[in-house]
Amino acid sequence: MEWPVSLILLVALDILSHQKVDSMKCNGGSKCFMEKLSGSRICSSDLDVIYPALGNTACTMISRCRQLSKEWGTPNVIFHQAKKDRMYVLIVVDPDAPSRQNPKYRFWRHWLVTNIPGRDLRAGVVQGKVLSVYRPPTPPSGTGYHRYQFFLYEQPDNTVLSLTKKEAKSFGSWDLDSFMARFNLGSSVASTQLMIQNSED
């Protein structure tokens, strides 16, 4: 399949350097180490992904986090530039499933919500029509770091988004490009990613 240049750029790792490592205590007292990523084209400064146990994880690499990601809870996603009178679509995928060396299940769908009011996004509330319930980052042991990518699109007027029966049956190997084209989503208005590996690695 031939991918558009914009999508190729978004899935490329494209990380030039790391900044200072911050450590913080997760729920339960275990420590997590978070490193800000710089030079990544996917990271928008106006999109925040806030997990209750970790804080803002937008554009970060999380390491040595003994707290399992499934315990973090659903994140609050804040888009500071959201238009109050517009609807948005949130897509979260893992392009590294089952591993970056062998991403045969790219893109693994972790969250898909449509009809999100812009005023809610400004407050960090993701409420809308849920097409795929939230699935936390759960990279398998021994597969290295996975990227969990958050894409936000302005939803076209009078458009009802849906998954085909085939898409709804499986989360892996999702044809993201086809979905975007089917509903004329165009380019994302904001995006970011976090990177994490299995806590046992």
C-alpha atoms as one frame of an Amber mdcrd trajectory, in Angstrom:
protein
   0.000   0.000   0.000   1.306   3.444  -0.874   1.034   5.840   2.050   0.702
   9.605   1.716   3.826  11.532   2.656   2.065  13.209   5.600   1.236   9.853
   7.204   4.740   8.496   6.628   6.140  11.528   8.448   3.778  11.010  11.373
   4.648   7.353  11.903   8.387   7.900  11.578  10.151   7.920  14.940  11.931
  11.163  14.064  13.314  11.880  17.524  16.464  13.983  17.488  17.252  14.302
  21.172  15.978  13.847  24.684  15.710  16.430  27.402  16.155  16.198  31.147
  14.709  13.088  32.780  12.086  13.686  35.448  11.155  11.042  37.969   7.827
  10.974  39.669   5.892   8.681  41.944   3.027   6.780  40.389   0.040   5.567
  42.368   1.236   2.933  44.827   4.561   4.693  45.408   6.529   3.236  42.486
   8.683   5.642  40.499   8.365   6.383  36.814  10.988   8.170  34.731   9.694
  10.529  32.077  11.844  12.068  29.390  10.604  14.813  27.081  11.142  14.086
  23.396  12.254  16.847  21.075  12.483  17.005  17.301   9.451  14.788  16.742
   7.177  16.111  13.996   4.158  14.417  15.494   4.212  16.471  18.702   1.963
  19.525  18.895   2.567  21.946  21.726  -1.170  22.563  22.094  -2.248  18.945
  22.749  -1.907  17.528  26.263  -2.477  13.920  27.352  -2.853  13.815  31.129
  -2.966  10.528  33.032  -4.108  10.806  36.665  -1.067   8.863  37.909   1.554
  10.509  35.687   0.552  14.005  34.670   1.064  15.297  31.129   2.627  12.546
  29.009   2.472  14.377  25.659   5.681  13.841  23.722   7.423  11.809  26.424
   9.318   8.565  26.801   8.319   6.730  29.975  10.792   4.244  31.384  11.309
   2.119  34.473   7.682   2.528  35.381   6.762  -0.453  37.536   3.159   0.673
  37.684   1.272  -1.161  34.970  -0.161   1.165  32.343  -3.616  -0.390  32.729
  -3.704   1.158  36.199  -3.198   4.689  34.905  -6.836   5.118  33.941  -8.245
   6.934  30.927  -6.333  10.126  30.116  -7.747  13.616  29.862  -6.991  14.976
  26.399  -6.801  18.759  26.207  -6.722  20.684  22.940  -6.189  24.306  23.859
  -7.038  25.612  20.376 -10.311  23.693  19.963 -13.125  25.696  18.407 -16.060
  25.648  20.802 -18.658  25.269  18.048 -16.892  22.432  16.173 -16.883  18.652
  16.599 -13.695  16.600  16.690 -12.480  13.045  16.142  -9.840  11.485  18.391
  -7.802   8.522  17.158  -5.169   6.706  19.240  -3.047   4.021  17.584   0.078
   1.942  18.122   2.088   1.746  14.870   4.574  -0.662  16.482   2.347  -3.719
  17.011   3.536  -6.273  17.842   7.029  -4.679  17.659   8.784  -1.913  15.776
  10.969  -4.499  14.027   7.898  -6.417  12.829   4.859  -4.077  12.823   2.581
  -6.520  11.010  -0.445  -5.360  13.052   0.080  -1.641  12.396  -2.056   0.312
  13.226  -3.430  -1.160  16.476  -6.464   0.903  17.435  -6.484   1.956  21.100
  -9.218   4.590  21.100 -11.619   6.091  18.589 -14.157   8.743  19.566 -16.198
  10.989  17.238 -18.572  13.912  17.843 -16.406  15.424  20.584 -17.484  19.044
  21.237 -14.647  21.549  21.039 -15.671  23.154  24.335 -15.179  19.772  26.041
 -11.713  19.304  24.530 -10.667  22.675  25.929 -11.534  21.279  29.372  -9.856
  17.915  28.752 -13.096  15.955  28.542 -13.419  13.313  25.813 -17.155  12.768
  25.427 -18.738  11.737  22.167 -19.662   8.672  20.160 -17.215   5.910  21.133
 -16.398   3.646  18.178 -13.526   1.906  20.011 -13.364   1.949  23.802 -10.138
   3.131  25.373  -7.433   0.471  25.657  -4.367   1.481  27.707  -0.803   1.071
  26.435   0.163  -2.566  27.007   3.313  -3.330  25.002   4.225  -7.036  25.152
   7.388  -7.996  27.016  10.509  -8.159  24.860   9.151  -5.943  22.060  10.927
  -2.728  23.022   9.410   0.721  23.057   6.032   1.295  21.422   4.701   4.639
  20.262   1.146   5.488  21.252   0.035   8.209  18.884  -2.847  10.622  19.456
  -4.418  12.302  16.407  -7.144  14.916  16.598  -9.213  15.854  13.546 -11.875
  18.456  12.971 -14.975  16.475  12.055 -16.546  17.460   8.717 -20.062  18.908
   8.996 -22.985  16.496   8.663 -20.667  13.488   8.659 -21.422  10.349  10.630
 -18.277   8.285  11.140 -18.446   4.536  11.613 -16.368   1.391  11.421 -17.089
  -1.318   8.878 -17.996  -4.762  10.209 -14.507  -5.952   9.314 -12.864  -3.023
  11.140 -15.035  -3.506  14.220 -14.030  -7.175  14.535 -10.329  -6.463  15.007
  -8.188  -3.748  16.559  -4.971  -4.704  14.778  -3.916  -4.050  11.172  -6.340
  -1.146  10.953  -6.210   0.709   7.643  -5.987   4.182   9.120  -5.349   5.794
   5.745  -8.539   4.270   4.308 -10.589   5.412   7.309  -9.295   8.971   6.999
 -10.013   9.063   3.259 -13.502   7.567   3.651 -14.612  10.443   5.868 -12.468
  13.223   4.362 -10.682  13.899   7.626  -7.728  15.570   5.948  -4.738  16.528
   8.100  -4.856  16.319  11.878  -5.292  19.620  13.701  -3.148  18.356  16.585
  -1.140  15.263  17.424   1.294  13.867  19.955   2.736  10.590  21.147   4.131
   8.864  24.187   6.598   5.973  24.209   6.665   3.132  26.695   7.927  -0.411
  26.959   6.677  -3.297  29.077   7.306  -2.643  32.763   9.118  -5.987  33.086
  11.738  -5.092  30.461
